């Protein structure tokens, strides 16, 4: 004989507990959601604070490549005084050296998801050139649709100017070297030839393929006695400027060497042909001497 199940008696007290449990579960879900939103907001504010104080230009765009955020550094870099000039608008047309550069940047970010360190030539509001290393990443929604991008512009204008000045200085140095009426060699700390003019190339029969040869070896090939080579080596070790008279092949040369006054250790050497004056003073001069 089956016994009938007795239904639990629902009292007002039991119903109240059930309701409270339901409300508690709802509150817990809401609290979790609020906590997550709070965490997201704090991270977003932290990112915003970071970008506002960053030393690189940072720009956020929407899906139509309109600017929705630009940090102070970007505004200063591009000479924009008021952010309202560019917010909710496309990048200024004056900014791109070539309009296709900007178009290609956005297309590649959307297609590849990111662009890493692309050097670009830009122009600021005043028409002055600005060189930047650009990196970008696509912003996507939960479904993977691109809804915008975050682009960083690392300002390398000073670096490019320095490189241009360095090229000019090298060109000036080459011009000075070639116009000097004496053989000139620039050595590193190991006495290996780093730069030279045409007269030095002709004197030592230097070629571009062996220009890093050691100076003392060049002297030896030119007929300098071993004992004189050792005395020269000792003078270089003293790391002070010196002058000596050398006999190389059928020439008498006044050799002057001075340490480079720069961060790069080395020497600059100049040779002056004194063969004629030497023969006038002493017709019996030895072909190789040093004092």
C-alpha positions in Angstrom: 0.0 0.0 0.0 1.5 3.3 -1.1 1.9 6.0 1.4 1.0 9.4 0.0 3.7 12.1 0.1 3.0 14.8 2.4 3.5 18.3 1.0 5.7 20.6 3.0 3.7 23.1 4.6 4.4 26.6 3.3 4.3 29.2 6.0 4.6 32.9 5.7 8.0 32.6 7.3 9.2 30.0 4.7 8.0 32.2 1.8 9.8 35.2 3.2 13.1 33.3 3.4 12.7 32.1 -0.2 12.0 35.7 -1.4 15.0 37.0 0.5 17.2 34.3 -1.0 16.0 35.2 -4.5 16.7 38.9 -3.8 20.1 38.1 -2.4 21.1 36.1 -5.5 19.9 39.0 -7.6 21.9 41.5 -5.5 25.0 39.3 -5.8 24.7 39.2 -9.6 24.3 43.0 -9.6 27.2 43.4 -7.2 29.5 41.3 -9.4 28.4 43.2 -12.5 29.0 46.6 -10.7 32.4 45.3 -9.4 33.4 44.3 -13.0 32.3 47.7 -14.4 34.1 49.5 -11.6 37.3 47.5 -12.3 36.9 48.2 -16.1 36.3 51.9 -15.3 39.4 52.1 -13.1 41.5 50.5 -15.7 40.1 52.8 -18.4 40.8 55.8 -16.2 44.3 54.5 -15.5 44.9 54.1 -19.3 43.5 57.5 -19.9 45.7 59.0 -17.2 48.7 57.1 -18.7 47.9 58.3 -22.2 47.4 61.9 -21.0 50.9 61.9 -19.6 52.6 59.8 -22.2 55.5 61.1 -24.3 54.1 59.5 -27.4 51.1 60.6 -29.4 48.0 58.4 -28.8 44.8 58.5 -30.8 41.6 56.5 -30.7 39.4 56.3 -33.7 35.9 54.9 -34.5 35.0 52.5 -37.3 35.0 55.4 -39.8 38.5 56.5 -38.8 37.2 59.6 -37.0 39.2 60.7 -34.0 37.4 60.2 -30.7 40.4 60.8 -28.5 43.8 62.4 -28.9 46.2 62.8 -26.0 48.0 66.1 -25.2 51.3 64.9 -26.6 49.8 64.2 -30.0 48.1 67.6 -30.0 51.4 69.3 -29.2 53.4 67.2 -31.7 51.0 68.2 -34.5 50.7 71.9 -33.4 47.0 71.6 -32.6 45.9 74.1 -30.0 42.4 73.0 -29.4 41.3 69.3 -29.5 37.9 70.4 -30.8 39.7 71.0 -34.1 40.0 67.3 -34.7 37.6 65.4 -32.4 34.7 63.6 -34.2 36.6 64.4 -37.5 38.9 62.5 -39.8 42.6 63.1 -39.5 43.5 66.5 -41.0 44.5 66.3 -44.7 47.6 68.4 -44.1 48.9 65.8 -41.8 49.8 63.2 -44.4 52.8 63.6 -46.7 50.9 61.3 -49.0 47.1 60.8 -48.6 47.6 57.1 -49.5 49.9 56.7 -46.4 47.0 57.3 -44.0 44.6 55.2 -46.1 47.0 52.3 -46.1 47.6 52.6 -42.4 43.9 52.2 -41.5 43.4 49.5 -44.1 46.3 47.4 -42.7 45.1 47.9 -39.1 41.6 46.6 -40.0 42.9 43.8 -42.2 45.8 42.5 -40.1 44.5 43.6 -36.7 47.6 45.6 -36.0 50.5 47.6 -37.5 53.9 47.5 -35.9 56.5 50.4 -36.1 55.8 51.9 -39.5 57.9 55.0 -40.1 55.9 57.8 -41.6 56.6 61.4 -42.7 53.9 63.7 -41.4 53.3 67.5 -41.3 52.0 69.5 -38.4 49.5 72.3 -38.4 52.2 74.8 -39.4 53.4 72.7 -42.3 56.6 71.6 -40.5 57.8 68.0 -41.1 57.3 65.5 -38.3 58.7 62.0 -38.4 56.9 59.4 -36.5 57.1 55.6 -35.9 53.5 54.5 -36.0 52.0 51.4 -34.3 48.3 50.6 -34.3 45.9 47.9 -33.1 42.3 47.4 -34.0 39.5 47.7 -31.5 36.9 44.9 -31.8 33.5 44.2 -30.3 32.4 40.8 -28.9 31.6 39.5 -32.4 35.0 40.4 -33.7 33.9 43.4 -35.8 36.3 46.3 -36.0 34.8 49.2 -34.2 37.9 51.5 -34.2 41.6 51.6 -33.7 44.2 52.8 -31.2 47.3 54.3 -32.9 50.5 55.4 -31.2 52.8 58.0 -32.9 56.3 57.9 -31.5 58.0 61.2 -32.4 61.4 60.5 -34.0 61.8 64.0 -35.5 64.8 64.9 -33.3 66.5 61.5 -34.2 66.0 62.1 -37.9 67.4 65.7 -37.6 70.4 64.4 -35.7 71.0 61.7 -38.4 70.7 64.4 -41.1 73.2 66.6 -39.3 75.5 63.6 -38.8 75.4 63.0 -42.6 76.2 66.6 -43.2 79.1 66.5 -40.7 80.5 63.4 -42.4 80.2 65.1 -45.8 82.0 68.1 -44.4 84.7 66.0 -42.8 85.3 64.2 -46.1 85.5 67.5 -47.9 88.1 68.8 -45.4 90.1 65.5 -45.7 90.1 65.5 -49.4 91.1 69.2 -49.6 94.0 68.9 -47.2 97.3 69.0 -49.1 98.8 66.3 -47.0 98.0 62.6 -46.4 95.6 62.3 -43.5 94.4 59.1 -41.7 91.9 58.7 -38.9 92.6 55.6 -36.7 90.6 53.8 -34.0 92.1 52.9 -30.6 93.7 49.8 -32.2 95.5 52.0 -34.8 93.4 50.6 -37.6 92.6 53.0 -40.4 88.9 54.1 -40.3 89.0 57.1 -42.7 91.6 58.6 -45.0 92.0 61.0 -47.9 93.1 60.4 -51.4 96.7 61.4 -50.8 97.0 58.8 -48.0 95.4 56.2 -50.2 98.0 56.9 -52.9 100.9 57.0 -50.4 100.0 53.6 -48.7 98.3 52.1 -51.8 95.1 51.8 -49.7 92.0 50.4 -51.3 88.4 50.3 -49.9 88.7 46.6 -49.3 91.7 46.9 -46.9 91.3 50.4 -45.4 91.0 48.9 -41.9 94.6 47.8 -42.0 96.8 48.6 -39.0 98.9 51.8 -39.5 102.1 50.2 -38.2 101.7 47.4 -40.8 101.3 50.0 -43.5 104.5 51.6 -42.4 106.3 48.3 -42.4 105.1 47.6 -46.0 106.4 51.1 -46.9 109.9 50.1 -45.8 110.0 51.4 -42.2 112.6 49.4 -40.1 111.3 47.2 -37.3 113.2 49.2 -34.6 111.5 52.4 -35.7 108.1 50.7 -35.8 108.6 49.6 -32.2 109.5 53.1 -31.1 106.3 54.4 -32.8 104.3 51.8 -31.1 105.6 53.0 -27.7 104.7 56.6 -28.6 101.1 55.6 -29.4 100.9 53.8 -26.1 101.7 57.0 -24.2 98.4 58.4 -25.6 99.8 61.9 -26.2 100.4 63.9 -29.3 103.8 63.5 -30.9 105.8 64.4 -34.0 108.5 62.2 -35.6 110.5 62.2 -38.8 110.1 59.1 -40.9 111.8 57.7 -44.0 109.4 55.7 -46.2 110.7 54.4 -49.5 112.3 57.4 -51.1 110.5 60.0 -49.1 111.2 61.9 -45.9 108.0 62.7 -44.0 107.1 64.7 -40.9 104.5 62.5 -39.1 102.2 64.2 -36.6 99.7 62.1 -34.5 97.2 63.4 -32.0 94.5 61.6 -29.9 90.9 62.3 -30.9 89.1 64.6 -28.5 85.8 62.8 -28.7 83.8 59.9 -27.1 85.3 57.6 -29.7 88.9 56.8 -28.8 91.4 57.0 -31.7 93.9 59.1 -33.5 94.2 61.6 -36.3 97.5 61.5 -38.2 99.0 63.9 -40.8 102.1 63.3 -42.9 104.0 66.2 -44.5 106.5 65.6 -47.2 109.8 67.2 -46.3 112.0 65.3 -48.8 113.1 68.4 -50.7 114.0 70.5 -47.7 115.7 67.5 -46.1 118.0 67.0 -49.1 118.8 70.7 -49.1 119.8 70.7 -45.4 121.7 67.4 -45.5 122.5 65.6 -48.8 123.8 62.7 -46.8 120.6 62.1 -44.8 119.8 58.4 -44.1 116.7 57.0 -45.9 115.1 56.1 -42.6 115.4 58.1 -39.4 113.4 59.1 -36.4 114.0 61.6 -33.5 
